[in-house]
């Protein structure tokens, strides 16, 4: 599905190793978990500002409510990794349970008239969001995913990210508009109750269909060695003489990070933070900005539709990326994504400076930002997994996830404070952060070369 197989007839070695995939049911569970987590994160975005104000808070508190789960998700990751033993069932069950409890607590805040209960509910949901790191690790796990499938699977995760970013605000805004006028199930609380029910159903599916990763036999991976993968320019390119053999066995104790590899890791972590900082800031800022800007004055439902429309119209391009990943290197995808997003940021800043804000111009900027930085976020984990040993996949996935979390929480708070700090300052900081990434990208361009797919 989604172009996960190469076009043409691969060699037997490629078919067995470079193109291997997990079992379909288990893979679909992981991709569905990623989608549901995205929806859970974003479904409150369109109404959280009004919900917080109803309970006595303000827009900055709303930004904290949106971003705070990632702080506690990050805190939960290290203890979780201590007990997961390299597997995925434990994080899946924790994610399902925490999602149910977190959504229920968020919904109960209205009846209790206690503003901090929505914060507590989101903190509990944060434990569930630790599963994001495991989704990334699963899609780059060398035990089940071949090296030429990792960017494609990462593209599937980003596809779910884009879909969740669209569906969450849309349904959240729709439920707010419908209202359901009672103290238990209403426009503010219904997203929590409905998502709790969805997670209960999904938890049953996890029990029935998910099969965990099996540990490879001791003879398959000797503890003293690891595989150092070479790079090539395109599928089927027989250029092993130019770049070295496909696999070189290197004693693990002799493997150290070169300065170039450290540079690549820093570059990918910066872009992982940048993508989610900017996306999180826009998603948090749009309901505040469009409500306060006199030429827009959108309701929570209108703001949710605005966010959703920008996300859903990027969907065909993210789908196309699943196929293009077979022919285009990760560094080129990253360059294209960041360039598209930067155009959106610069254009938005120009519109603010010229005081020429309209629905259409702001939407065009949001569309460019959503497409560009979603696209760029596709390659951060897959690129590192292709350059570093499989034994380090857990560490690199953790580093990227912490970078994502840093961007999500700081971006959500920054977006909620956009009006307070001034919209030109709001957009200017985002341009500066993307500019630092461009400098890193230029410095390590040659070192970012990896296999396609």
LUMZA-389925 format. One line per 8 residues: number of its first residue (from 0); their letters; for each residue x, y, z of N, C-alpha, C. Coordinates in steps of 0.05 Angstrom, whole numbers, plus 5000, padded with zeros to 4 digits. Layout:
residues N
NUM	A	X,Y,Z,X,Y,Z,X,Y,Z; ...
end
This chain:
residues 453
0	XXXXXXXX	5017,4976,5000,5000,5000,5000,5017,5025,5000; 5006,5048,4991,5019,5074,4991,5047,5073,4978; 5050,5055,4959,5076,5055,4945,5098,5044,4962; 5093,5026,4980,5114,5016,4998,5132,4996,4984; 5125,4988,4960,5143,4970,4945,5156,4985,4923; 5180,4978,4917,5195,4991,4895,5183,4984,4868; 5184,5003,4850,5177,4997,4822,5201,4981,4810; 5195,4964,4792,5216,4948,4780,5220,4923,4795
8	XXXXXXXX	5240,4907,4787,5246,4882,4799,5271,4883,4815; 5269,4884,4842,5293,4887,4859,5308,4861,4860; 5333,4863,4868,5350,4839,4871,5340,4823,4895; 5348,4798,4898,5340,4781,4920,5349,4793,4946; 5373,4803,4947,5384,4815,4972,5367,4839,4980; 5360,4856,4961,5344,4879,4966,5316,4871,4976; 5305,4850,4963,5278,4841,4970,5278,4831,4998; 5299,4816,5007,5300,4804,5033,5306,4824,5055
16	XXXXXXXX	5324,4843,5050,5334,4860,5071,5326,4889,5068; 5331,4901,5045,5327,4930,5042,5297,4937,5038; 5281,4917,5031,5253,4923,5026,5234,4910,5045; 5244,4899,5067,5226,4884,5085,5208,4904,5100; 5184,4893,5108,5164,4909,5122,5152,4893,5144; 5141,4906,5164,5127,4891,5186,5102,4877,5176; 5090,4861,5193,5065,4849,5187,5044,4871,5183; 5026,4867,5164,5008,4889,5156,4990,4898,5179
24	XXXXXXXX	4978,4879,5194,4960,4886,5216,4975,4903,5237; 4998,4894,5244,5013,4909,5265,5022,4936,5255; 5030,4938,5230,5038,4963,5218,5015,4983,5218; 4991,4973,5211,4967,4990,5210,4959,4999,5238; 4964,4983,5258,4958,4991,5286,4976,5014,5293; 5002,5013,5286,5021,5034,5293,5013,5060,5278; 5006,5058,5252,4999,5081,5237,4972,5093,5247; 4954,5075,5255,4928,5085,5267,4933,5099,5294
32	XXXXXXXX	4951,5088,5310,4957,5100,5336,4968,5128,5332; 4986,5131,5312,4997,5157,5306,4975,5177,5297; 4956,5168,5281,4934,5185,5272,4917,5193,5295; 4909,5174,5312,4892,5180,5335,4905,5199,5355; 4931,5196,5358,4946,5214,5376,4946,5242,5365; 4949,5244,5338,4948,5271,5326,4921,5284,5329; 4900,5268,5325,4873,5279,5328,4868,5287,5357; 4877,5270,5376,4874,5276,5404,4889,5302,5412
40	XXXXXXXX	4912,5306,5400,4927,5331,5406,4913,5355,5395; 4902,5354,5371,4892,5377,5357,4862,5382,5360; 4847,5363,5370,4818,5366,5370,4809,5388,5389; 4826,5396,5408,4818,5417,5427,4828,5444,5418; 4844,5445,5396,4857,5470,5389,4836,5492,5382; 4816,5486,5368,4797,5506,5359,4780,5517,5381; 4776,5502,5403,4758,5511,5424,4772,5516,5451; 4798,5509,5453,4811,5511,5479,4813,5540,5489
48	XXXXXXXX	4815,5559,5470,4817,5587,5478,4790,5596,5492; 4767,5589,5479,4742,5595,5491,4736,5579,5517; 4744,5554,5517,4741,5537,5541,4756,5549,5565; 4782,5557,5559,4798,5568,5581,4786,5594,5591; 4777,5611,5573,4765,5637,5581,4739,5632,5597; 4723,5612,5589,4699,5606,5604,4705,5598,5633; 4727,5584,5636,4735,5575,5663,4752,5595,5678; 4757,5618,5666,4772,5639,5680,4801,5643,5671
56	XXXXXXXX	4809,5630,5649,4836,5633,5639,4838,5653,5617; 4861,5653,5603,4865,5671,5580,4879,5656,5557; 4886,5671,5536,4897,5658,5513,4924,5645,5518; 4940,5657,5536,4966,5645,5542,4962,5618,5557; 4942,5618,5575,4936,5592,5589,4926,5571,5569; 4911,5580,5549,4902,5562,5528,4926,5550,5513; 4946,5567,5507,4970,5557,5494,4985,5537,5511; 4985,5541,5537,4998,5522,5556,4982,5496,5555
64	XXXXXXXX	4956,5497,5555,4939,5473,5555,4945,5457,5529; 4948,5471,5507,4954,5457,5482,4982,5444,5483; 5002,5458,5493,5029,5449,5491,5039,5432,5514; 5026,5433,5538,5036,5420,5562,5039,5390,5560; 5022,5376,5544,5025,5346,5543,5053,5337,5534; 5065,5352,5517,5091,5343,5507,5113,5344,5528; 5110,5363,5548,5129,5364,5570,5128,5337,5586; 5105,5329,5592,5102,5304,5609,5106,5279,5592
72	XXXXXXXX	5101,5281,5566,5107,5259,5548,5137,5255,5548; 5152,5277,5547,5181,5274,5548,5191,5263,5574; 5179,5271,5596,5187,5260,5622,5181,5231,5624; 5160,5221,5611,5152,5193,5613,5169,5175,5595; 5183,5186,5575,5197,5169,5556,5219,5152,5569; 5236,5165,5585,5259,5150,5596,5250,5127,5614; 5231,5131,5633,5222,5107,5648,5209,5086,5630; 5194,5095,5610,5181,5076,5591,5202,5059,5577
80	XXXXXXXX	5223,5072,5568,5244,5057,5553,5259,5038,5571; 5259,5043,5597,5272,5024,5616,5257,4998,5617; 5231,4999,5613,5214,4975,5616,5204,4963,5590; 5209,4976,5567,5197,4966,5543,5212,4943,5530; 5238,4939,5538,5255,4917,5528,5256,4917,5497; 5255,4940,5485,5257,4941,5456,5232,4934,5442; 5209,4931,5456,5184,4923,5444,5164,4946,5445; 5139,4940,5436,5120,4962,5431,5093,4958,5444
88	XXXXXXXX	5088,4935,5455,5061,4930,5467,5057,4947,5492; 5077,4948,5510,5074,4964,5534,5068,4993,5528; 5083,5007,5511,5076,5035,5504,5049,5038,5492; 5040,5018,5475,5014,5020,5463,4992,5019,5484; 4994,5000,5503,4974,4998,5524,4974,5023,5542; 4997,5033,5549,4998,5057,5565,4986,5080,5550; 4991,5082,5524,4980,5104,5508,4950,5103,5507; 4939,5079,5504,4909,5076,5503,4897,5084,5530
96	XXXXXXXX	4908,5073,5551,4897,5078,5578,4898,5107,5585; 4922,5120,5581,4925,5148,5588,4908,5166,5571; 4904,5159,5545,4887,5175,5528,4858,5176,5538; 4848,5153,5546,4821,5151,5556,4817,5168,5581; 4835,5164,5601,4833,5179,5626,4837,5209,5621; 4856,5217,5604,4862,5245,5599,4838,5259,5587; 4826,5247,5567,4803,5259,5554,4779,5262,5573; 4775,5242,5590,4753,5244,5609,4757,5267,5629
104	XXXXXXXX	4782,5269,5639,4787,5291,5658,4784,5318,5645; 4792,5321,5620,4789,5346,5605,4759,5353,5602; 4743,5333,5598,4714,5338,5595,4701,5345,5621; 4710,5333,5643,4698,5338,5669,4703,5365,5680; 4722,5380,5669,4729,5406,5680,4705,5426,5679; 4688,5423,5658,4665,5441,5655,4646,5437,5678; 4639,5413,5684,4620,5407,5706,4632,5415,5733; 4658,5410,5736,4671,5417,5761,4677,5446,5765
112	XXXXXXXX	4676,5461,5742,4682,5490,5743,4711,5495,5754; 4729,5477,5746,4756,5478,5756,4775,5479,5732; 4787,5502,5727,4803,5506,5703,4827,5488,5702; 4839,5482,5725,4863,5466,5725,4858,5436,5718; 4833,5429,5718,4827,5401,5711,4831,5397,5681; 4827,5417,5664,4834,5413,5636,4864,5411,5633; 4879,5424,5650,4908,5422,5649,4917,5394,5658; 4904,5384,5680,4911,5357,5690,4904,5336,5669
120	XXXXXXXX	4881,5340,5656,4873,5321,5635,4893,5320,5612; 4903,5343,5604,4922,5344,5583,4949,5333,5592; 4956,5336,5617,4981,5324,5628,4979,5294,5626; 4956,5283,5634,4953,5253,5633,4954,5245,5603; 4942,5260,5586,4944,5254,5557,4973,5254,5547; 4989,5271,5560,5017,5272,5553,5031,5245,5556; 5023,5229,5576,5035,5202,5578,5029,5186,5554; 5005,5190,5542,4998,5175,5518,5015,5184,5494
128	XXXXXXXX	5021,5210,5493,5036,5220,5470,5065,5210,5469; 5074,5197,5490,5100,5185,5489,5101,5163,5467; 5078,5154,5459,5077,5134,5437,5087,5145,5411; 5087,5171,5407,5097,5182,5383,5126,5173,5377; 5142,5173,5398,5170,5164,5394,5171,5135,5385; 5153,5118,5396,5153,5090,5389,5143,5086,5360; 5125,5103,5351,5116,5102,5323,5140,5108,5305; 5156,5128,5312,5180,5134,5295,5200,5111,5297
136	XXXXXXXX	5204,5101,5321,5224,5079,5324,5215,5054,5309; 5189,5048,5309,5178,5025,5295,5184,5027,5265; 5179,5051,5254,5182,5055,5225,5211,5057,5216; 5230,5057,5235,5258,5056,5228,5273,5033,5241; 5258,5014,5252,5269,4991,5266,5280,4971,5246; 5306,4967,5246,5319,4950,5227,5312,4921,5229; 5300,4913,5252,5291,4885,5254,5267,4879,5236; 5252,4899,5229,5227,4895,5214,5224,4912,5189
144	XXXXXXXX	5240,4934,5187,5237,4953,5165,5264,4955,5150; 5263,4950,5124,5287,4952,5108,5295,4981,5104; 5320,4985,5097,5331,5013,5095,5318,5029,5074; 5307,5016,5052,5294,5030,5031,5264,5034,5036; 5254,5026,5059,5226,5031,5066,5222,5052,5087; 5244,5062,5099,5241,5078,5123,5231,5106,5118; 5240,5119,5097,5230,5145,5090,5201,5143,5082; 5194,5122,5067,5166,5118,5059,5148,5114,5082
152	XXXXXXXX	5156,5097,5102,5139,5093,5126,5138,5119,5142; 5160,5134,5143,5160,5160,5157,5140,5178,5143; 5139,5176,5116,5120,5192,5101,5091,5185,5109; 5086,5159,5115,5059,5151,5124,5053,5164,5150; 5073,5165,5168,5068,5179,5194,5061,5208,5190; 5076,5221,5172,5070,5249,5167,5043,5253,5153; 5035,5233,5137,5009,5234,5125,4987,5234,5147; 4991,5216,5167,4973,5216,5190,4975,5241,5206
160	XXXXXXXX	4999,5253,5207,5002,5278,5221,4986,5300,5207; 4987,5301,5181,4972,5321,5166,4942,5316,5168; 4934,5291,5167,4905,5284,5169,4895,5291,5197; 4911,5285,5218,4902,5291,5245,4901,5321,5250; 4920,5335,5238,4921,5364,5241,4897,5377,5228; 4885,5364,5208,4861,5374,5194,4836,5364,5208; 4834,5338,5213,4809,5327,5225,4805,5337,5253; 4826,5339,5269,4823,5347,5297,4810,5374,5300
168	XXXXXXXX	4822,5396,5289,4809,5422,5292,4781,5423,5279; 4777,5409,5256,4751,5410,5243,4730,5398,5261; 4734,5374,5271,4714,5362,5287,4711,5376,5314; 4733,5386,5325,4732,5402,5349,4715,5427,5346; 4719,5441,5323,4703,5465,5317,4674,5458,5312; 4670,5436,5298,4642,5427,5291,4627,5421,5317; 4639,5406,5335,4626,5399,5360,4621,5424,5377; 4639,5444,5376,4635,5469,5390,4611,5484,5379
176	XXXXXXXX	4608,5483,5353,4586,5497,5339,4559,5484,5346; 4559,5457,5345,4534,5443,5351,4525,5448,5380; 4544,5448,5398,4538,5457,5425,4530,5435,5445; 4508,5420,5439,4498,5401,5459,4494,5414,5486; 4474,5430,5490,4472,5448,5513,4465,5433,5539; 4484,5420,5551,4481,5410,5578,4509,5410,5591; 4510,5407,5617,4535,5411,5632,4555,5389,5629; 4546,5366,5619,4564,5343,5617,4574,5340,5588
184	XXXXXXXX	4556,5340,5569,4563,5336,5541,4555,5361,5525; 4575,5379,5520,4569,5404,5506,4592,5409,5487; 4592,5433,5475,4612,5440,5455,4641,5439,5465; 4645,5445,5490,4672,5444,5501,4681,5416,5510; 4662,5400,5520,4669,5374,5532,4666,5351,5512; 4649,5354,5492,4644,5332,5474,4669,5320,5460; 4689,5337,5452,4713,5325,5441,4726,5305,5460; 4726,5311,5486,4738,5293,5505,4723,5267,5508
192	XXXXXXXX	4696,5269,5510,4680,5244,5513,4682,5227,5488; 4680,5239,5464,4680,5223,5439,4708,5210,5435; 4729,5225,5440,4756,5213,5436,4761,5191,5457; 4750,5193,5481,4753,5172,5501,4740,5146,5490; 4716,5149,5478,4703,5126,5466,4719,5114,5443; 4730,5131,5426,4746,5121,5403,4770,5105,5414; 4784,5116,5434,4807,5102,5445,4800,5075,5458; 4777,5073,5470,4768,5047,5481,4765,5027,5458
200	XXXXXXXX	4753,5035,5436,4750,5017,5413,4777,5009,5402; 4795,5029,5400,4822,5023,5389,4837,5004,5407; 4834,5007,5433,4849,4990,5452,4841,4961,5448; 4815,4956,5442,4806,4929,5436,4820,4918,5411; 4823,4935,5391,4837,4928,5366,4866,4921,5371; 4879,4936,5389,4907,4930,5396,4909,4902,5408; 4891,4896,5426,4892,4869,5439,4888,4847,5419; 4871,4852,5399,4864,4830,5380,4886,4827,5358
208	XXXXXXXX	4896,4849,5347,4911,4847,5322,4941,4853,5325; 4950,4867,5345,4978,4875,5345,4996,4853,5354; 5017,4848,5338,5038,4828,5344,5064,4843,5348; 5077,4839,5370,5101,4854,5376,5125,4844,5360; 5145,4860,5360,5170,4853,5346,5184,4831,5360; 5193,4811,5345,5208,4789,5357,5237,4796,5358; 5250,4788,5380,5279,4792,5382,5292,4773,5362; 5312,4784,5347,5327,4767,5328,5344,4747,5343
216	XXXXXXXX	5348,4723,5331,5366,4704,5343,5393,4715,5349; 5407,4704,5369,5433,4714,5377,5453,4713,5354; 5449,4692,5337,5468,4689,5315,5464,4710,5293; 5441,4722,5292,5435,4740,5271,5449,4767,5274; 5451,4776,5300,5465,4801,5305,5484,4796,5328; 5509,4793,5322,5529,4789,5342,5532,4814,5358; 5534,4812,5385,5535,4836,5402,5559,4853,5398; 5580,4842,5386,5605,4857,5383,5607,4872,5357
224	XXXXXXXX	5586,4868,5339,5588,4882,5313,5563,4897,5307; 5565,4915,5289,5542,4930,5279,5547,4935,5249; 5526,4942,5235,5529,4945,5206,5530,4975,5200; 5549,4982,5183,5551,5010,5174,5542,5011,5146; 5520,5023,5141,5508,5024,5114,5521,5045,5097; 5525,5038,5072,5535,5058,5053,5512,5073,5041; 5517,5092,5025,5496,5108,5012,5499,5105,4982; 5477,5110,4968,5478,5110,4939,5458,5132,4930
232	XXXXXXXX	5457,5135,4904,5443,5158,4894,5414,5152,4886; 5408,5127,4879,5380,5121,4871,5376,5091,4872; 5351,5082,4873,5345,5054,4873,5357,5040,4848; 5369,5017,4853,5380,5003,4830,5406,5013,4820; 5417,5034,4833,5442,5045,4824,5465,5028,4834; 5480,5015,4816,5501,4997,4823,5527,5012,4826; 5529,5028,4846,5552,5045,4850,5567,5038,4875; 5568,5012,4881,5582,5004,4906,5611,5009,4905
240	XXXXXXXX	5623,5009,4880,5651,5015,4879,5657,5044,4887; 5638,5062,4881,5642,5090,4887,5639,5096,4917; 5619,5083,4930,5613,5089,4957,5621,5068,4977; 5632,5046,4967,5640,5024,4985,5619,5002,4984; 5625,4980,4998,5608,4957,4997,5582,4964,5012; 5561,4947,5007,5536,4952,5019,5537,4951,5050; 5552,4932,5061,5554,4930,5089,5583,4925,5097; 5592,4939,5117,5618,4935,5128,5615,4929,5157
248	XXXXXXXX	5625,4906,5167,5622,4899,5194,5644,4913,5211; 5635,4927,5231,5653,4943,5248,5648,4935,5277; 5669,4928,5292,5665,4922,5320,5650,4945,5334; 5630,4939,5350,5614,4959,5363,5630,4977,5381; 5649,4964,5396,5665,4980,5414,5684,5000,5400; 5688,4996,5374,5705,5014,5358,5688,5036,5344; 5662,5034,5346,5645,5054,5333,5643,5079,5350; 5652,5100,5340,5648,5126,5353,5637,5146,5333
256	XXXXXXXX	5624,5166,5344,5612,5186,5327,5633,5205,5316; 5635,5208,5290,5653,5227,5278,5641,5255,5281; 5657,5276,5277,5647,5303,5278,5625,5308,5258; 5628,5295,5234,5608,5299,5213,5582,5286,5221; 5583,5262,5234,5559,5249,5244,5545,5265,5266; 5561,5277,5283,5550,5294,5304,5536,5318,5291; 5548,5329,5270,5536,5351,5256,5509,5344,5244; 5508,5320,5233,5482,5311,5221,5461,5307,5243
264	XXXXXXXX	5469,5296,5265,5450,5292,5287,5439,5319,5297; 5457,5338,5301,5449,5364,5310,5431,5378,5290; 5438,5375,5264,5422,5387,5243,5393,5375,5242; 5391,5348,5244,5365,5336,5244,5349,5342,5269; 5362,5344,5292,5347,5351,5317,5337,5380,5315; 5353,5398,5303,5345,5425,5300,5320,5427,5282; 5321,5413,5260,5298,5414,5241,5274,5400,5253; 5278,5379,5269,5255,5366,5283,5241,5386,5302
272	XXXXXXXX	5258,5401,5316,5247,5422,5334,5234,5444,5318; 5247,5453,5296,5237,5476,5280,5210,5469,5268; 5207,5446,5256,5182,5439,5243,5159,5440,5262; 5162,5428,5286,5140,5427,5305,5136,5453,5320; 5158,5468,5323,5154,5495,5335,5136,5512,5317; 5143,5513,5292,5128,5530,5273,5099,5520,5269; 5096,5494,5265,5069,5483,5261,5053,5487,5287; 5065,5481,5310,5050,5485,5335,5043,5514,5340
280	XXXXXXXX	5061,5532,5333,5055,5560,5337,5032,5570,5320; 5031,5561,5295,5010,5569,5277,4983,5557,5286; 4983,5532,5294,4958,5519,5302,4947,5532,5327; 4965,5540,5345,4956,5553,5370,4948,5582,5365; 4962,5595,5346,4957,5623,5342,4933,5630,5324; 4926,5612,5306,4905,5617,5287,4878,5623,5301; 4869,5607,5320,4844,5614,5334,4845,5641,5348; 4868,5648,5359,4871,5674,5373,4873,5697,5353
288	XXXXXXXX	4890,5694,5333,4894,5715,5313,4869,5721,5296; 4856,5699,5287,4833,5703,5269,4808,5713,5285; 4808,5709,5311,4786,5719,5327,4790,5749,5334; 4816,5757,5338,4822,5784,5346,4826,5803,5323; 4833,5793,5299,4838,5810,5276,4811,5819,5264; 4806,5845,5264,4779,5855,5257,4770,5849,5229; 4790,5843,5211,4783,5836,5184,4776,5807,5180; 4780,5791,5201,4774,5762,5199,4752,5755,5219
296	XXXXXXXX	4756,5759,5245,4737,5753,5266,4723,5726,5262; 4739,5705,5262,4729,5678,5260,4720,5667,5287; 4699,5651,5287,4690,5637,5311,4709,5612,5314; 4707,5598,5338,4722,5574,5341,4717,5554,5318; 4691,5552,5309,4685,5534,5287,4699,5543,5262; 4698,5569,5256,4712,5580,5233,4742,5576,5234; 4754,5580,5258,4782,5576,5260,4790,5547,5256; 4773,5529,5267,4778,5500,5263,4777,5493,5234
304	XXXXXXXX	4757,5504,5219,4755,5499,5190,4779,5510,5176; 4789,5533,5184,4812,5546,5172,4836,5528,5174; 4841,5518,5199,4864,5501,5203,4861,5475,5187; 4837,5463,5188,4832,5438,5175,4835,5440,5145; 4824,5462,5133,4826,5465,5104,4855,5467,5095; 4871,5482,5111,4899,5484,5104,4913,5457,5105; 4906,5441,5125,4918,5414,5127,4909,5395,5106; 4882,5394,5101,4872,5374,5083,4880,5379,5054
312	XXXXXXXX	4885,5405,5047,4893,5410,5019,4923,5404,5015; 4938,5399,5036,4965,5390,5033,4966,5360,5029; 4944,5346,5035,4943,5317,5035,4952,5305,5008; 4943,5314,4985,4952,5302,4960,4982,5304,4956; 4994,5326,4965,5023,5330,4962,5038,5312,4981; 5028,5308,5005,5041,5289,5024,5038,5261,5014; 5016,5254,5001,5012,5228,4989,5032,5224,4966; 5035,5245,4950,5054,5243,4928,5083,5238,4938
320	XXXXXXXX	5089,5249,4962,5115,5246,4973,5122,5217,4979; 5101,5201,4985,5105,5172,4990,5118,5158,4966; 5110,5167,4942,5120,5155,4918,5147,5168,4910; 5149,5194,4913,5173,5208,4905,5197,5200,4923; 5191,5192,4948,5213,5184,4966,5229,5162,4955; 5218,5146,4936,5233,5125,4923,5255,5135,4905; 5252,5159,4895,5270,5170,4875,5286,5194,4885; 5278,5206,4907,5290,5230,4917,5304,5226,4943
328	XXXXXXXX	5327,5236,4947,5342,5233,4972,5329,5249,4994; 5333,5240,5018,5322,5253,5042,5329,5283,5043; 5354,5289,5037,5363,5317,5040,5349,5335,5020; 5342,5325,4997,5327,5341,4977,5298,5345,4986; 5286,5325,4999,5259,5328,5010,5260,5349,5032; 5280,5348,5049,5283,5368,5071,5286,5396,5060; 5303,5399,5040,5308,5425,5027,5282,5436,5015; 5267,5419,5001,5242,5428,4989,5222,5437,5010
336	XXXXXXXX	5219,5421,5031,5200,5427,5051,5206,5453,5066; 5230,5456,5074,5238,5481,5089,5235,5505,5071; 5242,5503,5046,5240,5525,5028,5211,5534,5024; 5193,5514,5021,5164,5521,5017,5154,5535,5043; 5160,5523,5066,5151,5535,5091,5162,5563,5096; 5188,5567,5089,5200,5593,5092,5186,5615,5075; 5178,5607,5051,5164,5625,5033,5138,5635,5047; 5124,5616,5060,5100,5622,5074,5105,5642,5097
344	XXXXXXXX	5126,5637,5112,5133,5655,5135,5140,5683,5125; 5157,5684,5105,5166,5711,5095,5142,5726,5084; 5125,5712,5069,5101,5725,5057,5083,5735,5079; 5078,5719,5100,5061,5728,5122,5072,5753,5136; 5098,5753,5140,5111,5776,5152,5107,5801,5135; 5110,5798,5109,5106,5820,5091,5077,5831,5092; 5058,5812,5094,5030,5820,5095,5024,5835,5121; 5036,5826,5143,5033,5840,5169,5044,5868,5167
352	XXXXXXXX	5068,5870,5156,5082,5896,5154,5066,5916,5136; 5054,5905,5115,5039,5922,5096,5010,5926,5104; 5002,5912,5126,4975,5914,5136,4954,5906,5114; 4960,5883,5101,4943,5874,5079,4933,5846,5086; 4921,5843,5109,4911,5818,5118,4883,5813,5108; 4880,5790,5094,4854,5780,5085,4852,5750,5090; 4828,5739,5089,4825,5711,5093,4842,5695,5073; 4841,5703,5048,4855,5688,5027,4885,5689,5030
360	XXXXXXXX	4896,5713,5037,4925,5715,5039,4936,5700,5063; 4922,5702,5085,4931,5687,5109,4929,5657,5104; 4907,5649,5091,4904,5620,5085,4927,5610,5067; 4934,5626,5047,4956,5617,5029,4982,5614,5045; 4987,5632,5063,5011,5630,5080,5010,5605,5098; 4987,5600,5110,4983,5576,5127,4987,5551,5110; 4977,5551,5086,4979,5527,5069,5008,5521,5063; 5024,5542,5057,5052,5538,5051,5067,5528,5076
368	XXXXXXXX	5061,5540,5099,5074,5532,5124,5067,5502,5130; 5041,5495,5128,5033,5468,5135,5045,5448,5116; 5045,5453,5090,5057,5435,5071,5087,5433,5075; 5101,5455,5076,5130,5455,5077,5141,5441,5102; 5131,5448,5125,5143,5437,5149,5133,5409,5156; 5109,5402,5147,5101,5374,5148,5119,5357,5131; 5124,5366,5107,5141,5352,5088,5170,5349,5099; 5181,5370,5110,5208,5370,5121,5210,5350,5145
376	XXXXXXXX	5189,5348,5160,5190,5331,5184,5190,5301,5177; 5186,5295,5151,5185,5267,5142,5212,5253,5146; 5234,5267,5143,5260,5254,5139,5278,5254,5164; 5270,5267,5185,5289,5271,5207,5298,5244,5220; 5279,5226,5225,5286,5200,5237,5298,5182,5216; 5285,5180,5193,5294,5161,5173,5323,5167,5164; 5330,5192,5161,5357,5199,5152,5378,5189,5173; 5373,5194,5198,5392,5185,5219,5393,5155,5220
384	XXXXXXXX	5370,5141,5217,5371,5112,5218,5387,5099,5196; 5389,5114,5173,5405,5103,5151,5435,5108,5154; 5442,5128,5171,5470,5135,5174,5483,5122,5198; 5467,5116,5218,5478,5106,5243,5470,5077,5247; 5484,5062,5264,5479,5033,5268,5451,5029,5280; 5440,5005,5273,5413,4998,5283,5412,4998,5313; 5434,4991,5327,5434,4991,5356,5430,5018,5368; 5434,5039,5352,5430,5066,5361,5403,5078,5354
392	XXXXXXXX	5385,5061,5342,5360,5071,5332,5343,5082,5355; 5343,5069,5378,5328,5079,5401,5338,5106,5410; 5364,5110,5410,5375,5136,5419,5368,5158,5399; 5371,5152,5374,5366,5173,5354,5336,5180,5353; 5319,5159,5356,5290,5165,5357,5283,5182,5381; 5296,5176,5404,5291,5191,5428,5300,5220,5425; 5324,5224,5412,5334,5251,5408,5315,5267,5390; 5306,5255,5369,5287,5268,5351,5261,5274,5365
400	XXXXXXXX	5251,5255,5381,5225,5260,5394,5227,5282,5415; 5249,5283,5430,5253,5305,5449,5254,5332,5434; 5266,5332,5411,5267,5356,5395,5239,5364,5386; 5223,5344,5377,5195,5349,5370,5180,5361,5394; 5183,5349,5417,5169,5358,5441,5177,5386,5448; 5202,5392,5446,5211,5420,5452,5198,5439,5433; 5196,5432,5408,5183,5450,5389,5153,5452,5393; 5140,5429,5400,5111,5430,5404,5103,5448,5427
408	XXXXXXXX	5116,5444,5450,5107,5458,5474,5114,5488,5472; 5139,5494,5463,5147,5522,5461,5131,5536,5438; 5126,5521,5416,5110,5533,5394,5082,5539,5402; 5069,5520,5417,5042,5525,5426,5039,5549,5444; 5058,5552,5462,5058,5575,5481,5064,5601,5465; 5083,5599,5447,5090,5623,5431,5066,5631,5413; 5052,5612,5402,5029,5619,5385,5006,5631,5401; 5002,5621,5426,4981,5632,5443,4988,5660,5452
416	XXXXXXXX	5014,5667,5452,5023,5694,5461,5027,5712,5437; 5020,5704,5413,5026,5720,5389,5016,5748,5390; 4991,5752,5399,4980,5779,5401,4994,5795,5422; 5002,5782,5444,5014,5796,5466,5042,5807,5459; 5057,5791,5444,5085,5800,5438,5085,5816,5412; 5064,5816,5397,5063,5830,5371,5067,5810,5348; 5050,5811,5328,5050,5791,5307,5076,5792,5290; 5087,5816,5287,5112,5817,5272,5135,5803,5287
424	XXXXXXXX	5136,5806,5314,5155,5792,5330,5150,5762,5329; 5125,5755,5330,5117,5727,5328,5128,5714,5303; 5123,5726,5280,5132,5715,5255,5162,5717,5252; 5174,5738,5262,5203,5742,5260,5219,5721,5274; 5210,5712,5297,5225,5691,5311,5224,5665,5295; 5202,5659,5283,5200,5634,5267,5219,5635,5243; 5221,5658,5231,5240,5661,5208,5268,5658,5218; 5275,5669,5241,5302,5666,5252,5309,5637,5258
432	XXXXXXXX	5290,5622,5269,5295,5594,5276,5299,5578,5250; 5282,5583,5230,5286,5569,5204,5312,5577,5191; 5321,5602,5195,5346,5611,5183,5370,5597,5195; 5369,5592,5222,5391,5577,5234,5393,5549,5223; 5369,5537,5218,5369,5511,5205,5381,5511,5177; 5376,5533,5162,5387,5535,5136,5417,5536,5137; 5428,5550,5157,5458,5551,5160,5469,5523,5165; 5456,5508,5184,5465,5481,5190,5463,5463,5165
440	XXXXXXXX	5441,5466,5151,5436,5451,5127,5458,5455,5106; 5466,5480,5103,5488,5487,5084,5514,5475,5092; 5520,5477,5118,5546,5467,5129,5549,5437,5125; 5527,5422,5129,5528,5392,5129,5515,5379,5104; 5512,5395,5083,5498,5385,5059,5510,5358,5049; 5536,5357,5046,5548,5333,5036,5544,5309,5055; 5544,5314,5080,5541,5292,5100,5513,5282,5103; 5493,5296,5091,5465,5288,5093,5457,5268,5071
448	XXXXX	5476,5259,5055,5470,5241,5033,5464,5213,5044; 5442,5201,5036,5434,5174,5045,5421,5159,5022; 5415,5134,5027,5400,5119,5007,5371,5130,5005; 5360,5127,4982,5332,5135,4978,5313,5114,4988; 5288,5122,4992,5267,5103,5000,5263,5101,5030
end
